[in-house]
């Protein structure tokens, strides 16, 4: 049985106002997106490497990498420098890339995935390259992306499966979004993953193969799973694994050979002469280091950065489970996007007030919440994850542009919980709230979506039971799936106005 050994190299475009070594705008959210960006709009002599130009370090980019290092339990370097990585490619204006080699900003960190510790070797900072577009008559080069701050994270070879790698990448994305240092959208190329994988039957590592430029979590998982099978088949046939770089074909769902893998010696790294080495200040404050910018000394206070660190996704997931009562799967979804997590917490806060003020429950706000918390949380999770998310996506809206306020969504959930609106009409009501941004109680009145109180639910259920004795007997003998048949009759008799959950409870009570 072959054991896989997997390490990841992850590149993330940082969300700074300007590029890494010049003052050109960093509009990475438009590069590769539907919005588009005029080719070669954000360029200057520095990022185009005109003779005589001098780079200057982007302080916010350095702070972003330090935040990432702190969040991932890394050691922040006491001394760090930039290096020139030599290679020629048309998307690289200088003929080399400013990167970091032997003295990165952060190293020796880790995060836990499903209780397993995944080591992080290093996190360093470099500049992104341009973008090539291959057309019929040649290749076009767009340098808008050239010089954008790019954070590279390298893991230890601690990952053993495709699903583990996917969950690691998802956790990183959630952390970077929570830190507000990157959007890390893989489909837009803001986060790119390269996989190093080998298999072996012994403790000694096998021959390493790299799979480059995977642009979705699903691709990361499937490429690894495919490569494990491919390498196993090669070795079992008596052949040897070649150390190479492979690509991923999304359509065929398979890797393909690109080139023989380079080593670090091929890049001829040497210290970048135009950017001073970064040092910690010795003496009074050991948590600051200066960097040169326009001959000025700029100090970054590590301790101050620590005080501004937000609650990280793992901590927030734990809060959602222990404090609010969401299950593990729902907690993961609701905390993956910081805006959604904040929105959810605001909804819960507003619901507590609505439950107290609706007049249907006795006791203090805390007592009412504690008594109804379990059912309310299920409603919130279901309508947020399964309903509102889908409506927003269909209308090309995001959580940032979501027109439904937390207060209005809380009132909407309270209406469902207190049977002011049926499940059928609830979907219509929510879509109207998204379209208009309006108050649910007003929409309920104007669109006549209120529950019709003209029918007696218990009377309808009793009549259905009396008219269907044989089906009732089958249900009592173990055919519990017939409950759906009964509920269908209820919805027909009530013209869709009955609450299915209430009807289900009543049926179970009467037939038990």
C-alpha positions, 0 to 999 in steps of 0.5 A: 500500500503506497502512502501519499506525501503532499505539500502545498504552495499557495499564492495569494494576491494581497488586497492593498491599494497599490502594487508591491514596489510602485504606486500603481493601483492594485485592482486585483478584484477586476483582473480576470473577473466579468467587470474587466479592466482595460489592459495595461491601464495600471502600469508605470516605468517601475512595474514595467522595469524601465532603466533607472527606476527604483522599487519601493516597498509597500508597507501594508503588504508587509503588514498583511504577511505579518498578520497572516504569520501571526494567525498561522502561529508562525515565527516573525523574522528578526531579519528579512530581505528580498531576492531576485529570482532569475528566469525569463518569461514574457509576463515578467518585465524585468527578466527576474522576479523580486521575491524572498528566498532564504530569509522570509518574513514568517516561518515555522507555523501551523494550523489544525484541520479536523484535529490534525496539525498541518505545518507551515514552512514559510510565508514570504512576499513577492510580486505577481507577474503579468497575464498572457492571452493566447490568440490565433495570431500570437500572444498578448501581454497585460501587465496590470497584474505585474507587481501586485503583492503576492504572498506565498505560503509553503506547507510541510509535507503533512497532508495525506489526501485530496480532501485534507488539502481542500479543507486546508485551502478552505481554512486559509481562505476563511482566515485571509478573508477574516484578516481582510488582507485578501479576497482569495477567490480561486476562480478569479486567480486571487488564490492559486494552489500548486501541489507537490505529491509523492507516494512511497511504501517506506518512510523515505519520500518518493519522487516528487511531482508538482501539479500547478495552477489549480484554481478551485477547491474541487480541482485541488482535491481531484488532481491529488486523487488522480495523481495518487492513482496515476503514480500508483499505476506507474510504480506497480507496472515497474516503471519510475516516477519522473520528477516533473511539473504537470498541469490539470485538465479540468475537462478530462479530469486528469493531469498532463506533463508540462516540463521537467521540474526546475530546482532552486539553483536554476533560478540563481537567487541573489539578494535584491540590491535596490531594497534594504534588508529588513531588521528588527530594532534592537533595544527599547522595542524588539517588535519593530523593524524599519524599512526604507522608503524614499530615504525615510525610516518607517517602523512597523509595530508587531505588538500593535498588529497583534492587538488588531487581530480579529477573532479567527474562523476556528474560534468563531466556528466554536462560538457558533456551535457552543453559544448559538447551537448551530451544527458543525456543518452549518457553522463552517458555512456561516463563518467562511465569509466574514460578512455572513458571519457578522450578519448571522450574529446580528440576526440572532441579536435581533431575533431575541428582541422580536421574540420578546416583543411579539407578545406570544411568549412569557418570561424574560428575553433570556428565558424565551430565547433559551426555550426556543433557541434550538428551533430558531437556530434551525430556521435561521440556518436553513433560510440563510444557507438554503434560501437567501444565499440562492436568491442572492446568487440568482440576482447576482448580489453578494453579502456586501450588496445584500438588501435584506437587513439583519433586523428585517431577516430576524422579523421574517424568521419570527413570522415563520416561527409564530405561524404568521406566514406559511412555508410556501408563502415564506419563499415568496416573501423573502424574494420580495424582501430581496427585490424591494429591500422592504419590511416583511410585515408591510410586504405581507400586507401588500402582497396578501401573504398572511396565513389564512385563519379561515380554516381549522387545521385540527378539523382538516386533519381529523377528517383526513384520518377518518376518511383514510382508515386503511392508510392510517392502519398502514402508517401505524404498522410502520409505513411512516413514509405515508406521512407525506401523503397525509401532508399532501392532503392537508395542503390541498384542503387548506389551499396551501395555507397550512404550515407543514411543520405544524401539520406534521406534529399534529399528525404524529400526535394523533397517530402515535 
